[in-house]
Amino acid sequence: MHPGSEIRNAGTVKLIGHVSSRLSIGAIGLTGESPRYFDLPLRLHAKHIGELIDADNEHFALVDRFLRRAADEQSQRLDHLLNSPGGIGQASMDRDLEIHRVSDRLRMLRRFSVDACLGRIELDSGELLYIGRLGLTDAEGVRLLYDWRSPAAEPFFAATHANPQGVATRRRYRWQRGAVVDYWDEAFTAAALVEHQGALDDQSAFIASLGSTRSPQMRDVLATIASDQDAIIRAESTCSLVVDGGPGTGKTVVALHRAAYLLYADPRVDRRRGGVLVVGPHQPYLSYVADVLPSLGEDGVQTCTLAEIVVERVHALREADREVARLKSSVGMIEAVEAAVQFYEEPPRQPMLVTTDMAEIWLSVDDWASAFEAPGPAAAHNEVRGEIRDELVAILLDKVDEEIDEDGNIASTDELRGALTANEDLNDALNRAWPMLEPTEVIADLWSVPAYLRRCNPSLTDAEVKLLTRPTEAPWTESDLPLLDAARRRLGDAHLAEREREHAKTIAAEREHIERIVDDFSAEAEGDEYGTGLVTMLRGEDFVDALIDQAGLVRPEPDALAGPFAHIIVDEAQELTDAQWQMLIARCPSRSFTIVGDRAQARHGFTETWRQRLERVGLSEVREARLSLNYRTPAEIMAVAEPAIRSALPDANVPQSVRSNGQEVVYGSISDLDSTLADWLESEREGTACVIGRSQYASTNERVVGLTPELAKGLEFDLVVLVNPAEFGNGIEGSVDRYVAMTRATAKLVILTD
């Protein structure tokens, strides 16, 4: 789908059961019918790999030779750049940018081999297009691979029998160690069915991927992206897009592939405009998906959890009182932070006489008010105090200028400016009226001074103010983090002015040093025609600026998570509070989001619609897409998981499983835990298992992990052992935790109780 087109309907896809090796029906359109389950064979129809058509083998050879040659050329180019003189000024910057570009390209070429080819499509015209993880064009301009994100590659993912999009056949490859070990063909026209008498499989590429074992990191699924998922991946980024879907519907796959697609195809999401930020629910999730974007050709995409944005997260405790957590999570409390800072931005209400050796000047109340308005509303409080001081000095100088003009003594203006800037009384008055603030002090004062909190958030009742009140030294909680972030953004860098002064001193010292060298050279070159011309060039302002070593100047490391970002992708977004949404919206001025979640998996309930929730937090332009097929969880497990969630949420959007694997849910005793894991490890040589309980199980086997329901969100395992699910509690939170835990399993679920 090209930018600007609508998202294709992402409803239930009718799947036709296994037919024969010579016929591929595939997804033939959108319908409300329930799908038939697939009985997955241990292996698909045997094919003789040697029977791949000659064009494939020949094309793979071309791709392989091109990749090797291109990698050699880029390696030589990089060596040349690294060994060449660094240059100065713009030349040095251009060289560094070229080194970065060539390094990225070389890393990409070395990461992939011929298995970068995902598959091919044959168009109705007979033209063959090979689709890859990256685009390759040979020296003669022939396209060897079309990047999967390019418009030409879209039919490879989007073609269905209801809408073939000009595709006659589609072939997908399965690679292992650089060789094709299987392939699957689909025919979209009657003529193609007759012509291709070879191995035509019914959904086999996709079905085979469903039954494969899991690993500690998300497996590669690019070759089997479904058409409904592809439509969402390629949707435009001009608004906030909600991707709603239950467990196993591929929401995370869609989100990560969408990040890679937007960085490639959408100029609004260029890295120079901030690029993409991916926000996940917890660290296990980020570790699980860490290889996905690099495998799609995108290195360096920022990923984080919400807590990682705030430095105080390290010592933050869970908020014990739910009502306190609710109060702190509101947009109104974020607005209270603004009011708390504005409290310290009130101009003095008394005039003052500013006295120097040269003049005595009155600074009126109106003068103070005018200076305080100079930075504009919501300016970074700590960063603009110098601007206010400069405005005060300018106001004072304007008053004196008239007197100096009358006396004809205008030469002392610069000297007077220096005296006013350094005036202790003026600076003390400014420091009292506009003090430097620390975000931790502002938020601590809100909780420890009831009158201050009541002034900043008048909507709070006396009982609520009392509930929020705590000692100044009380530890931070997770509910405080969005408020600390809001305060830090509003206050800005308290040390910026000091660093700018040091920066200016360093620049001035370097400039003075260079000018002395030029003066010495000028004296030696006097009378030399060539030397005189060179001295003229050396005295040029641009040349002196180019010689100054900017790299040696002391500057703080930029905060990679401060933004702004051009687009933000949020997974498990149903858990975000209003205050947490403000953290993200502040980092994305374009309001361009991909919001991935499931209202039925919200631990604290989600009674609104997505549109209502997002409009309330400030996202007014919202589009929605729904994924309703559960590709991960077998029907046997969903038969147990569905009642677990419907007991608390009768209208939960439970997705329909597309397969059955014949493994019923196993029930047992806690005493069976070790033997259950041992038996599974012995019988299954690949795959991962997870023990999910209220407390984390400690395992010594690298294929087995222990997690709480919260930390299991977004992950998947071949075997899930659920320990004492009744301990998860009653109500929505307990039901959601049980539902989430059960639906992490891709093959087998075991439930153990005391």
N, C-alpha and C positions, 0 to 999 in steps of 0.2 A: 504494500500500500504506500502510495506516495504521500508526502506531506500535504495536508489540506483535505485529504479524503476522509470519509467517516470510518470509524472502527466497525469492522464486520461483526455481525451478530455472533456473540460468543456463547450461545446457548448449548443445549445438549446435542451432541453429535451422534447420529445413528451409525452404529458400528455393525457390520455384517460379519457373522462368524466365519471360522476357517473354512475355506471352500476347496481349493486345490492349488497345486503349484503352478498351474497355467493360467490362473485368473486372479486379477486384483481388483476388488471393488473399492476398498478404502472408505474414507469418510465421504458419504454421498450427499451430504446436505444437512440442514439443521431441522430438527424435528423435536417434538415433545415425547416421542416414544421412548420407553425404557430400553437400554441396550441389552443385547444378549452377552453373557459372559464368555470370555475366551478361555478355553482349556489349553494352557500353554504346553506344547510338547517339550520334551527334554532338549530337543534340537529341532531346528527348522528343516525344511526339505533340503536334502543333500544336493549340493551343486558341485560341478567340476569347475574349480576356479580357473583352470586352464582354458575353459570355454569362453572366458571374457572376450568380447569382440576385440579384434586387432586394434581398433581405434583407441580403446582404453589403454592398452599396453603401450602403444606408441605415444599417447598423450602423457602418460605417467613418466615415460622416459624424457620427454621434452621438459616437463616440470622439474624433474630431478636435476637435469643438466643446468637448467636456468638457475635453480636455487643455489647450486654449488658455485657456479660462475659468479652470480650476483654477490654471494657471501664473500668470495675471494676479492672481488672488486671493492666492496665496501670496507673490507679489512685493510686493504692496501690504502684506500682513501683515508681511513682513520689513522693509520700509521703516519701517513704524510702530514696530516693536520697536527698530530701530536708532536711531531718532530720539527714542525715549521716554527718560525719566530712568532712570539705571542702578539706582537704589534702593540699599539697604544690606542687609547680612546675607542672610537667606533670600530676600528679594525680589530681590536682585541675582542670586543663584544660580538662582532660578526663571526669571528673564528670560534668562539665558545658556543655560539648558537649552532654553527655548522657541525662541530664535534658532537653536540647533543643530538642533532638530527641524524647524523650518520651512525652514531652508537645505537640509537633506537632502531634504525632500519636493520643494522647488523644483528642486533639481539633478536629481532623478529625473524630474520632469515635463518638464523641458527636454531631457533626454537622449533621450527617446523621443517619437515622433510616432505617427501611426496605425499605423506598421509594428510597434508593440509587440504587435500581434495576431499570434499564431503560427498560429492555425487555429481550427477549431470542431469540435464533435461534436454529432451529432443523436442524442438518446436514443431508446429504443424508444417512449417516450411522445410523441415528436414535439417535445420541448423542444430548443431550440438553446442550446448553451453556447459562448461565445467565450473562448478561452484566450489569456492574454497574459503579457508579461514582468512586469507588475505588475497588481494588482487595482484596478479602477475601479468606483465606485458613484455613480450620479447623485443629485441632491437628493431625488428621489422614492424612493430606495432600490432602484432597478433596477440589477442587476449588468451593467455594460457589458463588463467583462473579469474573468475569474477568474484570480487569480495562479496561475502554473504550479505553484507549490508547494502550493496548497491541496488538500484532499481531493477537492473537486469536480472538479478538473482532472486527477486521477490517471488516469482512463480514457483521456484523450487520448493518453497515452504507453503505458499498460499494456494496452490492449485488443488482443487477438489473435483470430483466428478460432476458436481452441480455447477461448478465454475472452473473449467480447466485452464483458463487464462492463456490459451494458445499453446498449451503443453500437450504433446502426444504421449510421451512416456517420461517417467522419472526413475532414475536409478540412484540408490544410496549404497555407500560402501561401509563395510566394517573393516578396520585396520588393526593389525597387531604386529608390533615390531617392524613397521615400515612395509608390510605386505598386506594385500587384500585377503582376508580370510572368509569373507562372506559378502554377498551383495543382494539387494532386493529391487525388483522392478515393479512398477505400476504402470498400467496402460489407461489412458483417458479417452481414447477413441476406439471405435469398432475396428478401424483399419489397423490400429496398433495391436489390438488383441490378436488379429489374424496373423500379422507379420511377425510378432514376437512369440514364437512357440517355445521359448526357453523358460527359465525359472521365474514365473510371475507369481508373487506371493501376496496373500491377503493380509495387509497391514503388518507384515512380518518384521520389518525394520523397527517399527514402533513397539510391537508386542514383545519382541525379544529384549528390548531395552527395559521393559517393565519388570521382567523376571530376573534380571541380572543382579548379582550381589552388590552390596554397598561397600564403600571404603571410608576411611576417616575423613576424606574430603569429597566434596560433591563431584560426581562423575560427569563426564563430558556428554552433553545431550544436544549439542548444536545440530547434528545431522538429523535428529528426529523431532525438531520443533514442529508442533501441530499448527494447522492453519489459523485456528482461533487464537492461539498464543502469539503467532507471528503478527496478526493484525494489531494486537496491543503493543508489541515491541516497536512497531513502526508508526504508531500514532504520533501526531504532532505534539510539540512541547509547549504550546502557547497558553496552556491552562493547567489546572491540577487534575490529574487523571487518577481515579480510584480503580484499582484492580481488586475486586471482591471475589473471594473463593474459599471454599472449605479446605480441609486437610487434603494434601496430595494432588491438588489441582494444578500445580506448577507455578504458583505465584512467584516464588523466589527465582525460578528459572527465567520467567518473563522479566522480572525486575532487573536482573543482572545483564541479560541480553539487551534489554532496552537501554541500559547505561552505555554499553558498547556501541549500540546502533546510533544513539543520539550524538555521541562524540564524533562519529564518522560522518553522519549525514546531515546534522542540523547545525547551521552556522550560528544559531542563537546559543548553542551549548559549546562554544569554542573554549579551549583551555584559557585563552587570553581573557575571556570574559568570566572566568572562574571555574569552568568545567563542571564535573559532577561529584557530588558527595553521596555516598551510600551509608545509610544509618541502619544498623542491625540491633536486635534486642539484647544481645549479650555476647561475650567473647567467644564461647564455643561456636556460636553461629558464624562469627567473622572468620574463625579458623577453618570452619567447614567449607566456606565459600571462597577462601583466599585464592585458590588457583583458577577460579572461573574466568575472571576478567583478563588475566594474563593469557589464558588459553584462547581468548577471543581477540587477542591482539592489542589489548589495552593495559599497559603498565602505568603505575603511578596514580590510579584513581584513589582518592581519599576514602577511607572507610573508618567508621567509628561507632561506638554506642553513644547514646545521649549523655551518659554520665561522664564519658571521657572528655567532653568539652569543658568540664569544670574541674579546676585543679583540686578543689576541696573534696572531690569524690573519694580520695584515698582513705580518709578517716570518717566518711559519712556513714551514719547508722540508719537502719530502717526506721521509718516513722512508726512509733508504737501505737499512737492514737489515730484511728481512721478519720475521725472528724477533723483533727488537726491537719492531716494529710489533705483532706478535701478542701479545707479553707485555703491552704497554701497553694493548691493546684489551680486556683481560679485566675482568670484574666484580670479580675479586680485587684488581686494581690500583686500582679505584675505592674499594674497601673499605680499601685501604692509605692512601688520602688521609685517610679518617676516623681511622685509627690515628695518622697523622702529626700531626693536629691535637690528638688526645687526649693525645699526648705532652706537649703544652704546657698541659695542664689538670690537672696533678697538684698537690694541695694540699701545703703545706709539712709536713715531718715533725718540725718542732721548734716548741715554743710560743714566743711572744714577748710582751714587756712593752710595752704601748702607753702612752706617757707624754704627758700634757698638763699645762697649768698647773693644771687642776682635779682631775685624778685620774690614777692609775696603774692600768691594768687588764691582767690576763693574758688572752692569746688562746691557747687550747689547740689541740692538734692536731685534736681533735674539732670545735672551733669552726670551724677552717679547712675541714674536710671538710663540715660542715653548710652553710657559706656557698657552697661550690663546687657543692653539689647544688641550690641554689636555682633556677638557670635551667632545669633539666630537661635530659634527654638531647638531644644533637645540636642544641642552641641555637646561633644564629649567634655564633661565638666572640668576634669583635671587638665585637659590639653589646651583649653582656651583662656586660661587665666592670664597668660602672657599677652594674648590679644586684647583682653580687657584693659590691662595695664597700659599697653600702647595707645589704646583709644583714650584713656584718661590723660595720658601725657599729651596727646594731640589736642584734646580739648583745652588743656591748660596753656599750651603753646599758642593756640588761636587767640586766647584772651590777651596774651602778652605781645603777640605780633603787632597788634594795633599800636601799642605804646612804643614798641621798638621802631616801627615805621615813622611815628611822629618825631622821635628823637634822632632818626637817621642811623640808629645803631642796630643793624640787622645781622651783623657778623657773629653775634653771640648766640644765635638760635640753636646751633648744634651743641654748643657747650651747655646751654640751658636744658636742652632735651636730655643730655646725659645726667645732669644733676637731678632732674625730675624723675628719671627712670630709677636712679639709685636712692631716691629720697626714702628714708626709713619710715617716717610717719605715714607717707602715702602707701608704702608697701604693707605696713602693719594693718592699716585700715582695710586694704584690699584683702589681706589674708584672713581677717576676721569676717568680712562680708562674703568672701568666696574662698573658703578654705579648701585645701587639698584633702581629698577623702579616699578612704580605702573601702572596697565593696564589703568586706567582712564586717567592718565597723558599722556601716549603714544598716545592714540586715540584722546584726546583733542588737543595735539600738531599737529597731522596730519591735523585736521580741522582748526586750528588757525594759522599755519605757512605754507603759500603756498609753499615756497621753500623746506621745509621738505616733504610735500606731493608729490611735483613734483619729488623729488629725490627718494622717496620710490615707486612711481607708475609712471614711465616715460611714460606709454601709455596714460595718461590723457592729453587732450588738455588744452590750457590756459583757454578756456571758462569753461571747466569742473572743473578745479581747482578752478576757481573763484566761480562757483556754489556751490562747496562743502565747501568753506571757511566760517567760522562762529566764533564768539567770544569764548574764552576759557570757559567762564561761561555759555554758552548756555546749556539748558537742553538736556538730552539724548533722543534719539528717538528709536522707535522699530527697525529701520534699523541699529542702532549702536550696538545692542545686540550681533549679531554674531561676530562683530569685537572685542568687549570687551571680549567675550569668547575666541577668538583666542589669544588675548594679554595675558589673564590670564593663559591660558594653556602654552603659550610659556615662560612666565616669571616665573611661579611657585610661591612658597611660599617665600615671602620676610623675614619671621621670622623663617624659618626652622633651619638655623644655630644657631640662638639664643636659640631655644628650645632644639636642640641637645646638646648644651653646658650645659644648665640647667639640662637636662636629665643625662648627664655624671656626673655632680656634685652630683646629687641626688644618683645615683648608687654608686659613690665613697664613699659618706657619709654613706650609708647603709652598704656597704661592710666593712668599717672601724669599724662601730658599732658592726657588727656581729663578726668580728675578735677579737675585744676587749672582747666580751662575751666568745668566745672560749678560749682566753688566760687566762681569769679568771678561767674558768672551768678546763683548763689544769693544772694550778697551784694547784688547789684543788685535782685533780685526780692523782697527781704525786705519783708513787709507787703502784698504784692500777692497776692490770693487765687488768681488765675489763675497767676501766676508760681510760687507755692508748690507748686501741683499739678504744674506742668511740671517743677520741680526734683525732686520725688519720683519722677517717671517717669524723668528723666535719671539719677538715682542708681541705678536698677535695674541689676542685674548683667547681665541679658540685653541691655539697651540699650547698655551700655558695650562688651560683647563685639561687638555688631553694628557699632559704630563703628570698631573696630580694623581697619585695612587689612591683611587676611590676604594679599591679592594681592601686597602689597609685601614680604612676608617672603622671605628668601633660602632657597630649597629647590632641591635638585638635580633635574635632569630625570629622570623615572622611566625605567628601562630597559624599553622596550617589549617586549623579548624575554625578560624575566625570568620572566614568568608571574605567577600560575598561569593556564593556559588551561582552558576547559571541554572543548575537543576539539582534537585535533591530527591533521592529515592529513599523511601522509608518503608522498611519491612516490619511486619507485626504492628502496624500503625494503630490497630484498635486499642492498644494499651496506653497510648500517649494521653497525658492530661492536657488541659488547656494551656497551662503554664509551660509545659514542655513543647507544645506547638509554637509558642512564642519564641523559643530558642531557635527553632528551625526557620520560621518565617523571617526573623531578623537577619538570617544568613542567606536569604534568597529573595532579593528585592523584586525579581521577575514574577514571583509567586508560581513558579513552574515546578511542580512536584509530580512524582509517581508514588502513589499512596497504596501500599499493598497490605491487605489484612482480611480478617474474617470476624464479623461482629459476634459470631457465636463462640469465638475463642477469647473474648474479652473477660479477664478474670474478675473484674469489678462491674460487669454488666455494660451493655451498650444499647440503650432503649431508643435512641434517636436513629434517624437515617444518616448515612454518610454525609449527605448534603447539609443536613441540619447541623451536624457536629462541626463540619469544616467552615460553614458560613459563620458560625458563632465565634470561631477563633480567628477569622479574618481572611479566609479563602473563599471568595465569592464566585469565581469562575471554575466550576467543577463538572467534569464528565465522568461517567461510570461505565465500567465493563465488568462482566461477570464470567467467571470460569466455574463450570458446574460438573465436570467429570473428574472423578478421583482416580488418578493413574497409579497412585502409590499403594493404597491399602486394599487388600483383597476383600471380597464381599463377606467372607466368613468373619473377619475382624470387625468390619463396619456393622454387621448385624448385632454385635455386642456394644460397639461404641455409640451407635445412634441412640439407643434408649438412655445411655448415660447422660447425654447432653439434653435430650428432649424432656427429661425429668424436671429440669430447671428452666429450659427454654423450648417450649413446645413448637415454636415457629422457627427454630434454628435452620439455617440454610445448609443442610447436610448434603454433601455431594454424592453423586451416584458412582459407585465403583464400576469399573469397566472389565474387571477380571475376577475369576475365582481360581484359587490354587489348591482347593481340596483339603487345606489344613485348618481344622477346627481349633477354636481357642481352647487352651489347656488350663485347667484349674488344679491347684495343689496347695501344699503347706509350705510355710517359710522354711521348714527344715529341708525342703527339696531344692533350695536355691543353688547350692554348690553343685549338686549332681545334675541339675538342669543345665547349668552353664557348661559343665564338663562334658556331658553327652553331646551338646550342640557343637562345642569346639572340636570334638573328635569326629563327628559326622560331617561337619561343614568345614572344608579347608579354606574357604574364603568367606568374606563378609564380616559384618560388625554386629555386636550385641550391646544392649544398654539395659541396665537395671535402674528402674525409675521408682523412687520412693521419697517420702518426706525428708529423710536424711540421705546423703550421698553414699552409695556403696563404693568401697575401695577395692579395686581390682588390680591384680599383678599381671594380668594378661593384656597386651596392647590392643587386642581385638574387642575387649570388653571395657565399657565405661560405666560409671555410676553418676546419675544426674537427678536433680529435682525436676518436677514438671515444668517449672518456669525456665530452667536452663535447657530443657529438651526442646523447647519451641523452635520450629524452623529446621529441625534436624530429622534424620531418618536412619533406621537401622533394620537389618534383616530380622533380628530377634529382639523383642522387647519383653523383659520380665518386670511385671508390675507388682510391687510389693505393698501389701496392705492399703489398697486404694481407699478404703473407708476412712483412713487417717487424714485424707486430704480435706475432710470437712464436709459440711452441708452447704446448701444454698448454691448460688451461681459459681462462686470461686471453686468449691470442691468439685462440682460437676464439670466445669471447664478443665480443671487439672486432670481429672480422670479421662475426659474426652481427648485432650491433647496427648496424654501419655499413651493411650491405646492406639492412636492413629499415627504414631511414629513408626510402627512396624510395617515392613514391606513384605514379610513372609509369614512370620510366626509370632503369636502373642501368648504369653504364659502369665496367669494371674495367681499370685501366691498370697495366702492370708494366714494369720495365726490360728 
